[in-house]
């Protein structure tokens, strides 16, 4: 399927449905170096479907056009807004937004910056929120998070070079009870954990996501 994000401009998307009565959906965007077919997004979509949650994953426009450098933030947010509107049409039980790394960050920026234009969401799910660039812990990407009123789930590896744990804990404390975190012990930014099978780690991530979506 496709989403028209500007007149005459479309991006590819993939809808995952469920066989049982569906719960709320999740709109998911990929990280900066990926697209809707990134292995992690596909595994999350398939795993959530098994747990009763439909999902919609989509490309940003630069990925659709096979460019390697992401668009500027306002363009990414505009594209995400179109995907969120499509999610509102597809998921009558309500829906969450989020994504992997940059995809999750842009979902939160869209929700904060384009709140007047965006449909109502039930919450946000961040698969490895990129709080800062590696080695640039003094440049946090957190200011807009404090504007959000919806519940947020942060799934973070304790060895993630994009989110130093102590810095993220400080941000979560400032957000307050709207934020929930699930630490993946030993996980890097791709949730790779030495000595653990990827399938086991993904199961942990999926269970945490499903629990959050049921409760929010």
N, C-alpha and C positions, 0 to 999 in steps of 0.2 A: 504494500500500500504506500501511499505518498501523502505528505502534508504540504499544503500550500502556505508558505510562511510570508511571502510577498506576492503581489499580483503577478502571475505567470512564472513564479519561482517555486519549485517544489524540492522537498528532501525526502529521501526514502525512510520508511518506518516499518516496523514489524509488530504485529499484535499477537499476544499469547493469550488464549482463552482457557477456561477450565471446564471440566466435564460436570462438576457439581454446581450447586448454587454459589455464585461468585461472591467473594468478599470485595473490599475496596481494591482499586487498581494501583499500580505504580508506574509512573512515567519515568523512564531512565535515559540519561544521556551518557555518552562515552567520555573517556579521558581525552586529553589533548592529542595523543598519538594514535587514537583508535577510531573506530566507527561503530555503527550499530551491530556489526557482526563480530565484534571483539569477543573472544572466548569467555571472558569473565561475565559480560552482560548476557550472553546467551545462556550461560550456566545459571545465572541468577534468575532469568526469566523462566527457564524450564523448571528450576527448583521451586520457585514461587507458585507456578501453575499447579504443581503436585500438591502444594499446601493450600490450594484454594484461592490464590490471588492472581488475577490476570495482570498483564503488564503491556506497556507500549515502549519500545526502544526506537530511537531515531538518530539520524545523522544531523550534525550541524552542517551549515551550508558549505563551509570550506572543505569538510570531509566529503560531502556529496560531489564537489567539484575536483576531488583528488588533489587538493592542496595540502601541504604539510604544515603550514603555519596557521594557527587559529586566527579568526577574525577578531576585530576589536570587541571589547566587552559589550557595548550596546548592540552590536549586530548579533552576537551570540545570545544575548538576553531576548532579543526580538524573535529569534528562531525558537528559543525555548518557550516563549509565550504562545506561539502558534501550536507547539506540541501540547502544552498544558490545556489549551482550549479544545484540542482534539480529544485529550484524555477526559475532559468534562463531558464530552458527547458520548464517549465509549463506555464510561464506567458510572452507571447510575447509582452505585453504592458509595460513591465518593472516591477520591483518589489522593495519592501522595505523589510528591515529585522528588527527584534526586538524581544520583548517578555516580559514576566512578570519577574520583579525583576532580579534574576541572569541570566535568559534567555536573557533579554535585554542587560545586561552588557556584556555577552559573545558575543553577536552579534556585539557589538561595538569593543570589543577586537579583534575578528576575522577580522573585517573590517580594523582595524589599523595594526595588526600584520601580517596578511596574504594577504595584499592588492594586492601583485603581483600575487597571485594564485586565488583570488576571482573574480567572475563575477561582472560587473558593477551594482551598486544599485542606486536607486533613492533617498533613504534616510533611516532614522532609526526611529523607534517608540519604546519608552520606557514606559512600564506600571509599574510605580513605580521603578525608577532607584535606586539601592542600593548604594548610594554615600559613605556610611560608615556603618560599623556594629553598632548596637545599643550600645550607650555608648562609642564608639570609634571615636568620631568626629575628632580626630587628625590624623586618618589614612584614608585619602580620596582616593577613587578609581576613579581618574579623569585624571591622566597624559595622558593616551592614547586618551582621548576625543579630545584633542587639535590638534591631528594629522589628524582628520577626516575632509574632505572637503564637505561631503554631508550634506543636511539639517537634523536636528534632532528635534523630538517632544518628550518632557518630559511631561508625565501626572503624576502628583504628588499630594498626599494628604498632607494637611498642618499639619497633626498630624503624619506623617510617621516617625517612629523611625529610619528608615534607610536613611533618607535624611532630615536633619535639614534645614528648609526653607532658613535661612540666608546664610548657607554654600552653598546650591545649587544655590542661586541667585548669589553668588560670582563666582561660576563655569560658570554659564550661561553668566555672563558679560564678562568673559575671552574668552569664545567661540565666542561671538559676534552674528551677525545677522544670523548665521547658525543655531542657537538654538531657538526653540519656546517652551514655557511652558504653560501648562493648569493646573492650581491649582484646586484641588477638595477640596473645603472648608470643613474643619472638617474631612477629610478622613484620615484613617490610612493606613498602608502598604497594606492592602487588600481592600482598598477603601470603608471600612465600615464607614458610616456617621450616627451619632446619629440623629434620627428623620427623616431620609430619607429612602425611599424604595430602596433596591439594584437595582431594575430594572430602577429606575429613574437615579441613579448614573451611571449605565452602559450605559444608553442612552446618557448621557452627554459625557462619554468617547468615545463612538462610533461616535458621531457627530463630536467631535474634531478630532478624527483620520481620518474620512472620509474627512473632510475639508482640513486637512493637506495633505493627499494623492492626492486630486484633484489639490491642488495648487503647489505641489512640482514636 
